[in-house]
């Protein structure tokens, strides 16, 4: 989302009455005259900031209005924005203190300014001039130079301008919840033969070591009507998740009429079954399972219309390599639906706003599809797509591609290289069909 210059009549025209500050270069304590600063963009803290490397504090201290209740012992505040040009960057903030003056350090790369904020009204507080040497995402760190426990400023926005902002400038301007979660990225698989009625979909997912980030959903087998993959739910819990949407559009599962409800047919051992809402509604199943980074897991789904009805059965199986066997997750019957496998895809998303500051990556490889009586057919091509947060360029930290391990998806973490929408990706074929005995799958 490209920024627009702000006129003096808008929110940047906060009165400067009562502003008192001291601008210091680096760690030098000598007071200097503030250079003239000009701002063209206002970066909301509520959509673009986190308590650096802290998930829980980022969710409690940062709201749509900015950061408040922040104390020095909580750590530094990190704010991100993207610029396409290099050169001088004028930096300020809309901030105030609650009572006594507060000294803070403001850092961009290796450049640091130390200022004092003493105003108790929300006004412009100049920080200083910085130099952007590399285009892309910039990380501004605000921290306390003191080890003493004390309240930090309340900050609603960073103010930026100068040569570095003369080109494309991206940051989250609205929909802060989705912006803080970050862009979701997808692989839209291209079927070997679009005329075939494929019942089976096989895929493998590997999360590299160090990329098993909290709040991640590495979705392997997606299709029209549902999705199936693995999640990192907390520091102590991980899940295998399989969900089917109801054909009735609502975010409240209790509002679904009986004839539109997803029916559970069967479930595997240690699998919890319930309902989900807020992003559509339907039937959900999950198994708590401590899957590991660096290990490849298999995902198998079967999608079959129920003869003589307007219903379709969706069944998911998960391969545990440590036990070398398939496990049934669940089988659901979806009403008002007559389909085979359609819209096969994978996605990678972050579902925790406080974790949107961290990078995540997944490898997707060895995709195959099969009709009821035909042979396995390999899927080697996919289109890269992304969600609304990326499409409106609120965030541009999204990527998809092909490497030695097959397809990959990467998002969040504020890396600067991004992949164009609808890029066609083709991996090398394996030419060895999955060794799955469909007759021996668990019931």
Secondary structure, 3 states (H helix, E strand, C coil): CCCCCCCCCCHHHCCCCCCCCCEEECCCCCCECCCCCCCCEEEEHHHHEEECCCHHHHHHHEECCEECCCEHHHCCEEEEEEECCCEEEEEEEEEECCCCCEEEEEEECCEEEEEEECCCCCEEEEEEEEEECCCEEEEEEEECCCCCCCECCEEEEEEEECHHHCCCEECCCCCHHHHHHCCCEEEEECCCCCCCCEEEEEEEEECCCCCCCCCEEEEEEEECCEEEEEEECCCCCEEEEEEEECCCCCCCHHHCCHHHCCEEEEECCCEEEEEECCCCCEEEEEEECCCCCCCEEEEEEEEEECCCCCCEEEEEEEEECCCCEEEEEEEEEECCCCCCCCCCEEEEEECCHHHCCCCEEEEEEEEEEEECCCCCEEECEEEEEECHHHHCCCCCCEEEEEECCEEEEEECCCCCCCCCCCEEEECCCCCCCCCCCHHHCCC
